[in-house]
């Protein structure tokens, strides 16, 4: 008996969950920043907002910023391309990028 071609074919499917809301992303990014061990002690006492800049307000150098972005990547199970990571300078820019990324969860 002949077999159908479709019976031996595996179809890959990818399921996307609903995008995270900006509020959800923002709170999780802020939580990662507060837990980041490179922060100076007074950072955790400051209000972190979307306007908070990694270098200017948090006092992170370029290596610290890379380490923070890696922690954020791990939190959301995504990979931020180097070109994009080089442009992320604030909490708000990072939140916007993650909220628009369909793979973030």
C-alpha positions as CSV (number, residue, x, y, z in Angstrom):
1,X,0.0,0.0,0.0
2,X,1.1,3.5,-0.8
3,X,1.8,6.0,2.0
4,X,0.9,9.6,1.8
5,X,3.8,12.0,1.6
6,X,2.3,14.1,4.4
7,X,2.2,11.2,6.8
8,X,6.0,11.2,6.9
9,X,6.5,15.0,6.9
10,X,7.0,16.8,10.1
11,X,5.7,20.4,10.0
12,X,7.5,22.8,12.3
13,X,5.2,25.2,14.1
14,X,6.1,28.2,16.1
15,X,3.7,29.5,18.7
16,X,4.0,33.1,19.9
17,X,2.6,34.1,23.2
18,X,0.9,37.5,23.5
19,X,3.5,40.3,23.7
20,X,4.4,41.5,27.2
21,X,2.9,44.8,28.2
22,X,5.3,47.7,28.6
23,X,4.4,47.9,32.3
24,X,5.4,44.2,32.7
25,X,8.6,44.7,30.9
26,X,9.4,47.9,32.7
27,X,8.9,46.4,36.1
28,X,11.0,43.3,35.3
29,X,13.8,45.5,33.8
30,X,13.8,47.6,36.9
31,X,14.0,44.5,39.1
32,X,17.0,43.3,37.2
33,X,18.7,46.7,37.6
34,X,18.0,46.8,41.3
35,X,19.5,43.2,41.7
36,X,22.5,44.0,39.5
37,X,25.6,43.9,41.8
38,X,27.6,46.5,39.9
39,X,25.2,49.3,41.0
40,X,26.5,51.7,43.5
41,X,24.7,51.5,46.9
42,X,22.7,54.7,46.4
43,X,21.2,53.5,43.1
44,X,18.9,51.0,44.8
45,X,17.5,53.9,46.9
46,X,16.9,56.1,43.8
47,X,13.7,56.0,41.8
48,X,14.5,54.2,38.5
49,X,12.3,55.3,35.6
50,X,12.2,55.1,31.9
51,X,14.5,58.2,31.7
52,X,17.2,56.5,33.8
53,X,20.4,56.3,31.7
54,X,22.8,53.5,32.3
55,X,26.0,55.5,32.3
56,X,24.9,59.0,33.5
57,X,22.4,58.0,36.2
58,X,23.5,54.5,37.2
59,X,27.2,55.1,36.8
60,X,27.8,52.0,34.7
61,X,30.8,51.8,32.4
62,X,30.6,50.1,29.0
63,X,31.5,46.7,30.4
64,X,29.0,47.0,33.3
65,X,26.3,48.0,30.7
66,X,27.0,44.9,28.7
67,X,26.8,42.7,31.8
68,X,23.5,44.3,32.7
69,X,22.1,43.8,29.2
70,X,23.2,40.1,29.4
71,X,21.2,39.8,32.7
72,X,18.2,41.4,31.0
73,X,18.5,39.0,28.1
74,X,18.5,36.1,30.5
75,X,15.4,37.5,32.3
76,X,13.4,37.7,29.0
77,X,15.0,34.7,27.3
78,X,16.1,36.7,24.3
79,X,19.3,37.7,22.6
80,X,19.8,41.4,21.9
81,X,22.0,41.8,18.8
82,X,25.2,43.7,19.4
83,X,24.2,46.6,17.1
84,X,21.0,47.1,19.0
85,X,22.7,46.7,22.4
86,X,25.2,49.4,21.5
87,X,22.3,51.8,21.0
88,X,20.5,51.0,24.3
89,X,21.4,53.8,26.7
90,X,18.4,54.0,29.0
91,X,15.8,52.0,30.7
92,X,13.1,53.3,28.4
93,X,15.0,52.4,25.2
94,X,15.6,48.9,26.6
95,X,11.9,48.5,27.6
96,X,10.7,49.6,24.2
97,X,13.0,47.1,22.4
98,X,11.9,44.2,24.6
99,X,8.2,45.1,24.4
100,X,8.4,45.0,20.6
101,X,10.3,41.7,20.5
102,X,7.9,38.8,19.9
103,X,10.3,36.3,21.4
104,X,10.5,38.0,24.8
105,X,8.8,36.1,27.5
